[in-house]
Amino acid sequence: MSGQLERCEREWHELEGEFQELQETHRIYKQKLEELTSLQTSCSSSISKQKTRLKDLKHALQRYKKHASREEAELIQQMSANIKERQNIFFDMEAYLPKKNGLYLNLVLGNVNVTLLSNQAKFAYKDEYEKFKLYLTIILLLGAVACRFVLHYRVTDEVFNFLLVWYYCTLTIRESILISNGSRIKGWWVSHHYVSTFLSGVMLTWPNGLIYQKFRNQFLAFSIFQSCVQFLQYYYQRGCLYRLRALGERNHLDLTVEGFQSWMWRGLTFLLPFLFCGHFWQLYNAVTLFELSSHEECREWQVFVLALTFLVLFLGNFLTTLKVVHTKLQKNRNKGKKL
C-alpha cells in the first residue's frame, strides 16, 4: 500500500470518528429542540391563562370599586397597578416565544415563524433594519435630486415613485417583524408607513399634465428634505439604541420614539425643529393640492386624494410628536418635584 493511500485511509478514519461525534451532537440537539418546543408551548399556554384570569379580575375590581370604601379603593388601586405591571412582564416574556403573525405579515409571508429567540439576534436584526433604512434613504435622496435638477422626464418620476412604494412596503414588513419580536412601536408610528405607501402609490398613478407639473418640483424638494431628516434620525436613533443597550435599560428592538432619557434631549432638541419643519411642509403640500384640485383644468382624482393623504400625515406626525414631547416634559416635571 502506497504512502498516499495510507494517508487517505487515516483521514477517512478521522472523519468517521468526527462523524460519530456529529451524529451524537445532532441527536442531543434534536432532543433539546423538542424540549424547547414543549417549554414554549407550556409558557404560551400559561401566559394565555394568566392574562385571561387577570382580565376577569380587572373587570371584577372595576365593578367593586364603585361601592368600595376609602381603604378598599386604595387596595383596588394597588392591585390594578400590579395587574398593569404584570401585563408588561407578559409582554416581555412573549417577545421570546413564537406567536402568530399579524394580518399584514400573514398576507405577505404567510404563517412563517419570524420570532427571534435571542437578544443577539434581536439586536442584529434591529441594527440591520436601521442600516437598511440608511442605504435606501441615500438612494432616495440621490433619486430625488436627480429628478429635481437633472432628469425632467415622467419616466424617471415613475421610477422614483415606484422606489418610494417599494421602500415603504418593505419598511412595513420589517417593522411588523419588529413588533412580532416585542418592539414597543405603537399607535401612529405603525400606521404611518401604510399611509405613506398609499400616498406613493397614488403619486405613481398620477398622469403627466399641467397640474402634475405644477406640484412636481414641490414634491421632489419635499422628498429631498425628508431624506435629509431621515438621515439625521438614523444617527440619532442608532446612538440612542447603542447607549440604551449598553446601559441595559431598554429592549433590543425598541425604537427611540418613547421612553426618552434625560441625556437624549441634547440630540432630540437638535432634531425636533427639522421634524416640525417636515410636518408643516406636509401641511403646505396638502394646502397646495387642495388649491390645485379646484383649478379649472384639474381632472385628475389623484389631486384631491393626495391632499387628504398629506393632511392625514401632517396631523398624525405633528400630534404624535407633540404628545411624545409633552409626556417627556411631564415626566421631567414629576421627577423635579420628587427631588
C-alpha positions as CSV (number, residue, x, y, z in Angstrom):
1,M,0.0,0.0,0.0
2,S,1.4,3.4,-1.0
3,G,2.0,6.2,1.5
4,Q,-0.6,8.4,-0.1
5,L,-3.3,5.7,0.2
6,E,-2.4,5.2,3.8
7,R,-2.8,8.9,4.5
8,C,-6.2,8.8,2.8
9,E,-7.2,5.8,5.0
10,R,-6.1,7.6,8.2
11,E,-8.1,10.7,7.1
12,W,-11.1,8.5,6.5
13,H,-10.9,7.0,10.0
14,E,-10.6,10.5,11.5
15,L,-13.6,11.7,9.5
16,E,-15.5,8.6,10.7
17,G,-14.8,9.4,14.3
18,E,-15.8,13.0,13.9
19,F,-19.0,11.9,12.1
20,Q,-20.0,9.7,15.0
21,E,-19.5,12.7,17.4
22,L,-21.5,14.8,15.0
23,Q,-24.4,12.3,15.0
24,E,-24.4,12.2,18.8
25,T,-24.4,16.0,18.9
26,H,-27.2,16.2,16.4
27,R,-29.2,13.7,18.4
28,I,-28.8,15.8,21.6
29,Y,-29.7,18.9,19.6
30,K,-33.0,17.4,18.3
31,Q,-33.8,16.3,21.9
32,K,-33.2,19.8,23.3
33,L,-35.2,21.3,20.4
34,E,-38.1,19.1,21.3
35,E,-37.7,20.1,24.9
36,L,-37.6,23.8,23.9
37,T,-40.7,23.4,21.8
38,S,-42.5,21.8,24.7
39,L,-41.4,24.6,27.1
40,Q,-42.5,27.2,24.6
41,T,-46.0,25.7,24.3
42,S,-46.2,25.4,28.1
43,C,-45.2,29.0,28.6
44,S,-47.5,30.3,26.0
45,S,-50.4,28.4,27.4
46,S,-49.7,29.5,31.0
47,I,-49.4,33.2,29.9
48,S,-52.7,33.0,28.0
49,K,-54.4,31.6,31.0
50,Q,-52.9,34.2,33.3
51,K,-53.9,37.0,31.0
52,T,-57.5,35.7,30.9
53,R,-57.7,35.5,34.6
54,L,-56.1,38.9,35.1
55,K,-58.6,40.4,32.7
56,D,-61.5,38.9,34.6
57,L,-60.0,40.1,37.9
58,K,-59.6,43.6,36.5
59,H,-63.2,43.8,35.5
60,A,-64.3,42.5,38.9
61,L,-62.2,45.2,40.6
62,Q,-63.7,47.9,38.4
63,R,-67.2,46.8,39.3
64,Y,-66.4,46.6,43.0
65,K,-64.7,50.0,43.0
66,K,-68.0,51.8,42.7
67,H,-69.1,50.7,46.1
68,A,-65.7,50.5,47.9
69,S,-64.6,52.4,51.0
70,R,-61.5,54.6,51.0
71,E,-59.3,51.7,52.3
72,E,-60.8,49.3,49.8
73,A,-60.3,51.8,47.0
74,E,-56.6,52.1,47.8
75,L,-56.3,48.3,47.8
76,I,-58.1,48.1,44.5
77,Q,-55.8,50.8,43.1
78,Q,-52.7,48.9,44.2
79,M,-54.0,45.7,42.7
80,S,-54.8,47.4,39.5
81,A,-51.2,48.8,39.3
82,N,-49.8,45.3,40.0
83,I,-52.0,43.9,37.2
84,K,-50.8,46.5,34.7
85,E,-47.2,45.8,35.7
86,R,-47.8,42.0,35.3
87,Q,-49.2,42.7,31.8
88,N,-45.9,44.5,30.9
89,I,-44.0,41.5,32.2
90,F,-46.1,39.2,30.0
91,F,-45.3,41.4,27.0
92,D,-41.6,41.0,27.6
93,M,-42.0,37.2,28.1
94,E,-43.9,36.8,24.8
95,A,-41.1,38.6,22.9
96,Y,-39.1,35.3,23.3
97,L,-42.0,32.9,22.4
98,P,-43.3,32.0,19.0
99,K,-46.5,33.7,18.1
100,K,-48.9,34.0,15.2
101,N,-48.2,36.7,12.7
102,G,-50.4,39.7,12.4
103,L,-52.8,40.2,9.5
104,Y,-50.2,42.1,7.3
105,L,-47.4,39.5,7.8
106,N,-49.9,36.7,7.1
107,L,-50.9,38.3,3.8
108,V,-47.3,38.9,2.8
109,L,-45.3,36.0,4.3
110,G,-48.0,33.5,5.3
111,N,-47.8,31.6,8.6
112,V,-44.0,31.8,8.8
113,N,-42.4,32.0,12.2
114,V,-40.4,35.2,12.4
115,T,-39.7,35.2,16.2
116,L,-36.1,35.9,17.1
117,L,-35.3,34.0,20.3
118,S,-32.0,35.5,21.5
119,N,-31.0,39.1,22.4
120,Q,-28.1,38.9,20.0
121,A,-30.4,38.0,17.1
122,K,-32.9,40.8,18.1
123,F,-30.2,43.4,18.2
124,A,-28.6,42.2,15.0
125,Y,-32.0,42.5,13.2
126,K,-32.7,45.9,14.6
127,D,-29.2,47.1,13.6
128,E,-29.6,45.7,10.1
129,Y,-33.0,47.3,9.9
130,E,-31.5,50.8,10.7
131,K,-28.8,50.2,8.1
132,F,-31.3,49.2,5.5
133,K,-33.2,52.5,6.1
134,L,-30.0,54.4,5.8
135,Y,-29.0,52.9,2.5
136,L,-32.5,53.3,1.0
137,T,-32.6,56.9,2.3
138,I,-29.4,57.7,0.5
139,I,-30.7,56.1,-2.7
140,L,-34.0,58.0,-2.5
141,L,-32.1,61.3,-1.8
142,L,-29.9,60.8,-4.9
143,G,-33.0,59.9,-6.9
144,A,-35.0,63.0,-5.8
145,V,-32.0,65.3,-6.5
146,A,-31.6,63.7,-10.0
147,C,-35.3,64.0,-10.8
148,R,-35.4,67.6,-9.5
149,F,-32.3,69.1,-11.1
150,V,-31.2,66.7,-13.9
151,L,-33.8,64.3,-15.3
152,H,-37.0,66.2,-16.1
153,Y,-38.9,63.1,-17.5
154,R,-42.1,61.5,-16.4
155,V,-40.5,58.0,-16.7
156,T,-37.8,58.9,-14.1
157,D,-40.5,60.3,-11.8
158,E,-42.3,57.0,-12.1
159,V,-39.2,55.0,-11.2
160,F,-38.7,57.3,-8.2
161,N,-42.3,56.9,-7.0
162,F,-42.0,53.1,-7.5
163,L,-38.9,53.1,-5.3
164,L,-40.9,55.0,-2.7
165,V,-43.7,52.4,-2.8
166,W,-41.2,49.5,-2.5
167,Y,-39.4,51.3,0.3
168,Y,-42.5,51.9,2.5
169,C,-43.8,48.4,1.7
170,T,-40.5,46.9,2.8
171,L,-40.4,49.1,5.9
172,T,-43.9,48.0,6.9
173,I,-42.9,44.3,6.6
174,R,-39.7,44.8,8.6
175,E,-41.5,46.9,11.3
176,S,-44.2,44.2,11.6
177,I,-41.4,41.7,12.3
178,L,-40.0,44.0,14.9
179,I,-43.5,44.2,16.6
180,S,-43.8,40.4,16.5
181,N,-40.5,40.2,18.4
182,G,-41.5,42.5,21.2
183,S,-40.7,46.0,19.9
184,R,-43.0,48.6,21.6
185,I,-43.8,50.5,18.4
186,K,-47.3,51.9,18.9
187,G,-50.1,53.9,17.5
188,W,-49.5,56.3,14.7
189,W,-45.9,55.1,14.0
190,V,-47.4,51.7,12.9
191,S,-49.9,53.4,10.6
192,H,-47.5,55.9,9.2
193,H,-45.9,53.6,6.6
194,Y,-49.3,52.3,5.4
195,V,-50.4,55.9,4.7
196,S,-47.0,56.7,3.1
197,T,-47.2,53.6,0.9
198,F,-50.7,54.7,-0.2
199,L,-49.5,58.2,-1.0
200,S,-46.6,57.0,-3.0
201,G,-48.8,54.6,-4.9
202,V,-51.2,57.5,-5.8
203,M,-48.3,59.6,-6.9
204,L,-47.2,56.7,-9.2
205,T,-50.6,56.7,-10.9
206,W,-50.9,60.4,-11.4
207,P,-50.7,61.1,-15.1
208,N,-48.4,63.8,-16.5
209,G,-50.1,67.1,-17.2
210,L,-50.3,70.7,-16.2
211,I,-51.5,70.1,-12.6
212,Y,-48.8,67.4,-12.1
213,Q,-46.1,69.7,-13.4
214,K,-47.3,72.5,-11.0
215,F,-46.8,70.2,-8.0
216,R,-43.8,68.1,-9.2
217,N,-40.9,70.3,-8.1
218,Q,-42.5,71.0,-4.7
219,F,-42.9,67.2,-4.1
220,L,-39.3,66.4,-5.1
221,A,-38.0,69.3,-3.0
222,F,-40.0,67.8,-0.1
223,S,-38.6,64.4,-0.8
224,I,-35.0,65.7,-0.6
225,F,-35.7,67.4,2.7
226,Q,-37.4,64.4,4.1
227,S,-34.5,62.1,3.1
228,C,-32.1,64.5,4.9
229,V,-34.3,64.4,8.1
230,Q,-34.4,60.6,7.9
231,F,-30.6,60.6,7.6
232,L,-30.4,62.7,10.8
233,Q,-33.0,60.4,12.5
234,Y,-30.8,57.4,11.7
235,Y,-27.8,58.7,13.6
236,Y,-30.0,59.9,16.5
237,Q,-31.8,56.5,16.8
238,R,-28.7,54.5,16.3
239,G,-26.8,56.4,19.0
240,C,-29.7,56.0,21.4
241,L,-30.1,52.3,20.6
242,Y,-26.4,51.5,21.3
243,R,-26.3,53.6,24.5
244,L,-29.6,52.1,25.9
245,R,-28.4,48.6,25.1
246,A,-25.1,49.3,26.8
247,L,-26.9,50.6,29.9
248,G,-29.3,47.6,29.8
249,E,-32.3,49.9,30.1
250,R,-34.4,49.0,27.0
251,N,-35.5,46.2,24.8
252,H,-33.1,45.3,22.0
253,L,-35.8,46.1,19.4
254,D,-37.1,49.4,20.8
255,L,-37.2,52.4,18.5
256,T,-36.4,55.6,20.4
257,V,-39.8,57.1,19.9
258,E,-40.9,56.6,23.5
259,G,-39.0,56.2,26.8
260,F,-36.6,59.1,26.3
261,Q,-33.8,59.5,28.9
262,S,-32.6,62.9,30.0
263,W,-29.3,62.6,28.1
264,M,-31.2,62.1,24.8
265,W,-32.6,65.6,24.8
266,R,-29.3,67.1,23.6
267,G,-29.8,65.3,20.3
268,L,-33.5,65.5,20.3
269,T,-33.7,69.2,20.7
270,F,-31.5,69.5,17.6
271,L,-33.7,67.1,15.7
272,L,-37.1,68.5,16.7
273,P,-37.0,71.7,14.5
274,F,-36.3,69.6,11.4
275,L,-39.1,67.2,12.3
276,F,-41.6,70.0,12.8
277,C,-40.5,71.7,9.6
278,G,-41.1,68.5,7.7
279,H,-44.6,68.2,9.4
280,F,-45.6,71.7,8.3
281,W,-44.2,71.1,4.8
282,Q,-46.7,68.2,4.6
283,L,-49.4,70.7,5.6
284,Y,-48.1,73.1,2.9
285,N,-48.3,70.2,0.4
286,A,-51.9,69.5,1.4
287,V,-52.9,73.2,1.0
288,T,-51.2,73.4,-2.4
289,L,-53.0,70.3,-3.6
290,F,-56.4,71.4,-2.3
291,E,-55.9,74.7,-4.3
292,L,-54.8,72.7,-7.4
293,S,-57.9,70.4,-7.1
294,S,-60.1,73.5,-7.6
295,H,-58.1,74.6,-10.7
296,E,-60.3,74.8,-13.8
297,E,-58.1,72.4,-15.7
298,C,-57.8,69.8,-12.9
299,R,-59.4,66.5,-14.0
300,E,-57.3,64.0,-12.0
301,W,-58.8,62.4,-8.9
302,Q,-55.3,61.9,-7.5
303,V,-55.0,65.6,-6.6
304,F,-57.7,65.7,-4.0
305,V,-56.8,62.2,-2.6
306,L,-53.2,63.3,-2.2
307,A,-54.3,66.5,-0.5
308,L,-56.3,64.4,2.1
309,T,-53.4,62.0,2.5
310,F,-50.8,64.7,3.2
311,L,-53.2,66.3,5.6
312,V,-53.6,62.9,7.5
313,L,-49.8,62.6,7.5
314,F,-49.4,66.1,9.0
315,L,-52.0,65.6,11.7
316,G,-50.7,62.2,12.7
317,N,-47.0,63.2,12.7
318,F,-47.5,66.6,14.4
319,L,-49.9,65.5,17.1
320,T,-48.0,62.3,17.9
321,T,-44.7,64.2,18.2
322,L,-46.3,66.8,20.4
323,K,-47.8,64.1,22.6
324,V,-44.4,62.4,23.0
325,V,-42.6,65.7,23.9
326,H,-45.4,66.6,26.3
327,T,-45.2,63.2,28.0
328,K,-41.5,63.6,28.4
329,L,-41.7,67.1,29.8
330,Q,-44.4,65.9,32.2
331,K,-42.2,63.1,33.5
332,N,-39.3,65.6,33.9
333,R,-41.5,67.9,36.0
334,N,-42.7,65.0,38.2
335,K,-39.1,63.9,38.8
336,G,-38.1,67.5,39.7
337,K,-41.0,67.7,42.2
338,K,-39.9,64.4,43.8
339,L,-36.3,65.7,44.2
